[in-house]
Amino acid sequence: MSQPVIELRDLLVSRGDQFVLKVPCMAFHEGRIVSLIGPNGAGKTTLLLSLMRLVKPDSGDILYRDRSILHGRSINQYRRKLSLVFQEPLLFSTSVYRNIASGLNIRGMRRYDIRSIAEEMAELFGITHLWKRRASSLSGGEAQRVNLARALAVRPEILLMDEPFSSLDAPTRESLISDLERIIRSRRITVIFATHDRSEAMRLADEIIIMNKGAVLQTGTPTEITQTPADEFVASFIGTETILTGKVTGSDNGVFSVSVNGMTVNVAGSVEPGMNVTFCIHPENIILSSMSPDTSARNSFRCTVVKTVPLGYFQKVYLDCGFTLMAYVTGRSMDILGIIKGRDLVASFKATSVHVIRKWPNFHPAIRPQN
Amino acid sequence: MDLVLDGLIKAYHLISGLDPEVVAITLLTLKISGTATVVSTGIGIISGTVIALVRFPGRRFIVAMVNTGMGLPPVVVGLFITILIWRSGPLGSLGLLYTPAAMVIAQTIIATPIITGITLSAMQHLPEKLRLQILALGATRVQLLLLLMREARLPMLTGIMAGFGGVVSEIGASIMVGGNVKGYTRVLTTATVMETGKGNFALAISLGIILLVLAFAVNYTLTTIQQRKTP
C-alpha cells in the first residue's frame, strides 16, 4: 500500500471533562475511499473537523505527508490541499458559477483559469444548465451537486465529506453517488466521508472505520467488517440482527458447542467449555427447507415462521428456533416452500457461518436474542 | 382645513421654485445625516461583526448595551454631547458646540448602535457551519470576514436604512448641539419646529414634505440595491 497521506497519532479531543474523540493511531492512504460510520455522537464530524484543522485537539498529532499540521504556521496552505463538504450545501447567496468558483477566487487564481475550471466542474456534475441560476433557487440535489463541484474545483488531494447524501431522496442520492464515485476514482482523490448509512459506506468505500462514542471500534474492508464484526455493537450497527449469547458446553476437533436457550449451536473454532460467548449469524447464510436436509451443515433447527418482511427482490424471514433467527429468502423460494406466518420449517447453517464476537457491557441491540 | 390647504399650496411654490433657503437646509441635512450614517456604517458593521463572531468575557453585557443603544433617546445623546463640548466641559476647548461637526457626532452616536445591533443579528442568523465552510475553502481571516459580510449584506442594508431614518428624523440632539443657527446648523427637523412655532405653516409643511421625500429617496435607493437580484 502507498504511503499514508494523513496520519493520526494519539489524538484526543475533549469537550469539558469528556473526550469526544480518542484515536490512538489511524492512517489514510492516497487514492482510497474511507468511510467513517457510526451513530450520532460517534465522533465522525469531530474527526473530519480535526483533519481540516477546524477543531484543535487537546493532545496527539496529525501528520500530513509526515509533517505535523498542528505545530506549523501555514495552516491555510494545508487547508487548501483539502476540501470539506457538509450535509447542508451551505452555498453562497449568489450564482451557481460564483459558488463553484468561490474556492478558486479565495486562492487568487486568474479569472480565465477560474472560468475554465468552473465550466469543467459544472459539466462533470451535470449542472451546466444551472450556471446562471441563483443558489437559493436550487433543489436539494442540485445544491449538493454545486457544493461538490465547488469542493472539487480546487483540485483537493483529500476530500472530506460529512454525511453529504443524507438529506437527499433515494434516486437523487443514487445518481449523485454514481457521478461522484466516477470523478473521485478517475482523479485518484483520497476521500474520507462520514455517514450513518451503512449501505452508502458499503457501496463507496474501500475501507470502513466503525466509530462509537469517540472511539474507533473496527477498521477493515467492507467484506471484513460484514463477515467478521469485531464486537456486538459493530455487528448490530452493520445490520447483523441475529446476535446470540450462550455457554460453551463442549469442544471437539475444531468445533465447539454452545447452549442457547437449551438448543445447541455448533461453532467452528476452539473455546474452553464453561465460557460464555456471543456470536452472530448472517441472514444470507441460513438455508431453509421443509424437512431436515442431508448436508454438511452442522446446525439444523426445527423452527416456525414468525414474520416476513419484503425487502425488494427478497424477503427477510423471522424464525423462532427456540431463539430468534433471521434468513433472507428470494421470492421464488418463498413460493416453493410456501413460507407464510406460522409455517414450520427447518433452518440450517454451517458451523463456519457462525462468527464469535466480543460482548459489550450494557449493550442493547435492536433485536435482543431470546436468552 | 384652509390652513392646511393654504400651507400645501405655498409649500408647492417653495419647492417647485427651489427656494434658496429651503434648498440650503435640505443640502445641509443631507450632508450632516449622510456623513453620520456613513461613519456609523463603518463603525457599526465592523463592531457588529466582531461581537457576533468573537467570544470574549463580557460579550453578553456588550450585546445588551448595543440593544439598549438601539433605542437611545436623541435628547439624552444631545444632553451628553452638549455637556462634553460645553465651553467649560472636558472637550470645550475644541469649540464644537453649535457646529455641524457636533451634530454629526451626536447623530453618529444615535445611528451606530442601530447599525451595530442589526449587523450583529444578521451575522448571528447566518448558518453556524458557514464560517467553517469558508475556512475549509482555504480563506484567510480577512477573506472570511468579507465573505460573511457579503452573505449578511441584505439585513445590513436594512440596518443602514434604519440608521439613516433614525438620524434624519431626530430633532432633540440636533437642536441641542447644533443650536439651529441659520445657514450653519439649521436642518430640516430643527427648521420645521422653528417655523411651526412662528406660525409659518407653509414653510413648515414644505420642509416636512422635503424631509419625507428625502427619507423616501434614500431608503428607495437602498431598497433597490437590497432587492436587486443577484448574481
Chai-1 contact restraints between the chains, C-beta under 6 A:
chainA,res_idxA,chainB,res_idxB,connection_type,confidence,min_distance_angstrom,max_distance_angstrom,comment,restraint_id
A,M52,B,A136,contact,1.0,0.0,6.0,A-B,restraint_1
A,L54,B,L132,contact,1.0,0.0,6.0,A-B,restraint_2
A,N76,B,G138,contact,1.0,0.0,6.0,A-B,restraint_3
A,R79,B,G138,contact,1.0,0.0,6.0,A-B,restraint_4
A,R80,B,G138,contact,1.0,0.0,6.0,A-B,restraint_5
A,L84,B,A136,contact,1.0,0.0,6.0,A-B,restraint_6
A,F86,B,K129,contact,1.0,0.0,6.0,A-B,restraint_7
A,L90,B,K129,contact,1.0,0.0,6.0,A-B,restraint_8
A,L90,B,L130,contact,1.0,0.0,6.0,A-B,restraint_9
A,L90,B,Q133,contact,1.0,0.0,6.0,A-B,restraint_10
A,T94,B,T230,contact,1.0,0.0,6.0,A-B,restraint_11
A,T94,B,P231,contact,1.0,0.0,6.0,A-B,restraint_12
A,S95,B,P231,contact,1.0,0.0,6.0,A-B,restraint_13
A,R98,B,P231,contact,1.0,0.0,6.0,A-B,restraint_14
A,G103,B,L137,contact,1.0,0.0,6.0,A-B,restraint_15
A,I106,B,L137,contact,1.0,0.0,6.0,A-B,restraint_16
A,I106,B,G138,contact,1.0,0.0,6.0,A-B,restraint_17
A,I106,B,A139,contact,1.0,0.0,6.0,A-B,restraint_18
A,I106,B,Q143,contact,1.0,0.0,6.0,A-B,restraint_19
